[in-house]
Every structure is written in structure tokens, then in C-alpha cells.
Amino acid sequence: MEIIKCGTEVISKIEQIHGIITCASIRFDKCVYEFSYFRNGDYKAVWLSEFEFTIDKENIKQKIGFKKE
């Protein structure tokens, strides 16, 4: 499975809020991301699916899992 790296800057599709991916949560075959941002001086964090935000950079995904030797 490939996920977006934590620390990646993204923009939410709703209200065009700029924030950072601070966590990835994987359950079964789905991944949701914690999107952290500041709004009016307050820190906020919400969980978003990948289709709910955009990324300016390419090749920001990384493989996860255990390496078999």
C-alpha cells in the first residue's frame, strides 16, 4: 500500500484551507489522513479522505509495510 507522507502540505477542497498531513490511519483497505491547520489563531485538526484535498507536489506517496527478507 502507498500513503501520503506525513508533513506534506495540502489544500482542502472545502474552503481552500492550507494545512499539513500529520497522521495517516489505515483500517482494512482504506486510509484517512489527519489534516492539521491554524484558523483565526486556533489549531485545528480533522480527518479527511484523499479525495477531499489536493496536493501541489508529485511523487509524495511512500510504500508502507514490512520488508520480507
N, C-alpha and C positions, 0 to 999 in steps of 0.2 A: 504494500500500500504506500502511496505517496501523500504527504501532507504539506501544507504551507508552513514554512519555518516560523517559529516564534520570533518576534522582533520585527517582522515585516510590516511596513507601513501600508495601510489600505484606506479606502474611502467607502463609507457605507452608501448604498444606493438610495436609502431614505434620508433625506435632508443633507446629503453630501458631507457627512461628518468625517474628518480626518482622524485616524486613530492607529493603534498598533495591535497586532495579534499577540496576546500574552499567554495563551494556553490553547492546547488542542485536546479535545475529549473524543475518544474513539469508543463507540459501542456497537458491537457486531460489525456491520459493514458501512456504518455511517460515521462521519467526522463533523463535529461542530467546533467553532472557534470562539474563544473569549476575545472580544473586541473592547479595548480599553481606550478611553479618551477623556479630555477635560472639556467641560461645558460650563460657562459662566463661573469659572474658578473652582468648580467641583469636579472631583474624579468620579468617573462612571465606568461601569463595565457591563456588557451584555453579551449573550451568546448568539452567534449568527451562523447560519449555514453558508457555504461557499458562494452560493448564487446571490446572497444578499449584500455582497461588497465587491469592489473592483480593485485590481492591483495594477500599478503602473509598470512594474518590472516584470521581466520574463525569467524563466528558469528559477523560480523561487521555491519550488517543491523539493522535498527531500524524501528519500526512501526511509521507512522505519521497519523495525522488526529485528529478529535475531539472525545472525550470520551462522550458517551451518559450515562446519569445518570437517 
